């Protein structure tokens, strides 16, 4: 069975990577799917985000990285994944994620949503928090993979 892990990953955090690693042990394959959202201006281009994820997941077998626009369930069907993986950091995530899961189920009854609780030491972590810390010169090396930390330093003119 294969799982789809969708998100904007702008940037990939160690919380995201933890979920990908755990999913790679639970499923035969994991497709990490980066959403192309024309309504948002990301810090990193789509190509940069794809490369960041590929670099951070090289040590894992069965992990594919791709991009999509449109509905997540449509991409799940296209990639023949049976499960959409979503991470939950706090109770506040659950209500929104449950609504999306029910909507997805109504659109594609054969696709299940699986919620994985984020590791406690990553529960405060989000891409927006990482970008904010990096923007103001804070150390993000304990929050993101090494390559992403270097990319953030370059982005905010703080190259190491």
Residue pairs with C-beta under 8 A, 6 or more apart in sequence:
1 27
1 28
1 82
1 83
2 27
2 28
2 29
2 30
2 31
2 79
2 80
2 81
2 82
2 83
3 23
3 26
3 27
3 29
3 30
3 31
3 81
3 82
3 83
3 84
3 85
3 114
4 30
4 31
4 33
4 72
4 75
4 76
4 79
4 81
4 83
4 84
4 85
5 19
5 20
5 23
5 30
5 31
5 32
5 33
5 84
5 85
6 33
6 34
6 35
6 68
6 72
6 75
6 84
7 16
7 32
7 33
7 34
7 35
8 34
8 35
8 37
8 40
8 42
8 49
8 127
9 16
9 32
9 34
9 49
9 52
9 53
9 127
10 42
10 43
10 44
10 49
10 127
10 131
11 43
11 44
11 49
11 52
11 127
11 130
11 131
11 144
11 148
11 151
11 152
12 49
12 52
12 53
12 56
12 127
12 144
12 145
12 148
13 122
13 125
13 126
13 127
13 130
13 143
13 144
13 148
14 122
14 125
14 142
14 143
14 144
14 145
15 87
15 89
15 118
15 119
15 122
15 123
15 125
15 126
16 87
17 56
17 57
17 145
18 118
18 119
18 122
19 85
19 87
19 116
19 118
20 30
20 32
20 57
20 60
20 63
21 60
22 116
23 30
23 85
23 116
24 30
24 60
24 61
24 62
24 63
27 62
27 83
28 62
29 62
29 63
29 64
29 81
30 60
30 62
30 63
30 64
30 85
31 63
31 64
31 65
31 66
31 79
31 81
32 53
32 57
32 63
32 64
32 65
32 66
33 66
33 67
33 68
33 72
33 75
33 79
34 46
34 49
34 50
34 53
34 65
34 66
34 67
34 68
35 67
35 68
35 69
35 72
36 46
36 67
36 68
36 69
37 69
38 69
42 49
43 131
43 155
44 52
44 151
44 155
46 67
48 151
50 65
50 66
50 67
52 145
52 147
52 148
52 151
53 65
54 65
55 145
55 147
56 145
56 147
56 148
57 63
57 65
64 79
66 79
68 74
68 75
68 78
71 107
72 84
72 104
73 84
73 104
73 107
73 108
73 111
74 108
76 82
76 84
76 108
76 111
77 108
77 110
77 111
81 111
82 110
82 111
82 112
83 111
83 112
83 113
83 114
84 101
84 104
84 111
84 112
84 113
84 114
85 113
85 114
85 116
86 97
86 100
86 101
86 113
86 114
86 115
86 116
87 93
87 115
87 116
87 117
87 118
88 94
88 97
88 115
88 116
88 117
88 118
89 118
89 122
89 123
89 124
89 125
89 126
90 123
94 115
97 113
97 115
100 113
101 113
101 115
104 111
104 113
105 111
105 112
105 113
118 125
125 143
129 143
130 140
130 143
130 144
130 152
131 152
133 139
133 140
133 143
134 140
134 152
134 153
134 155
134 156
134 158
135 156
137 156
137 158
140 148
140 149
140 152
141 149
143 149
144 152
150 159
150 160
152 158
153 159
153 160
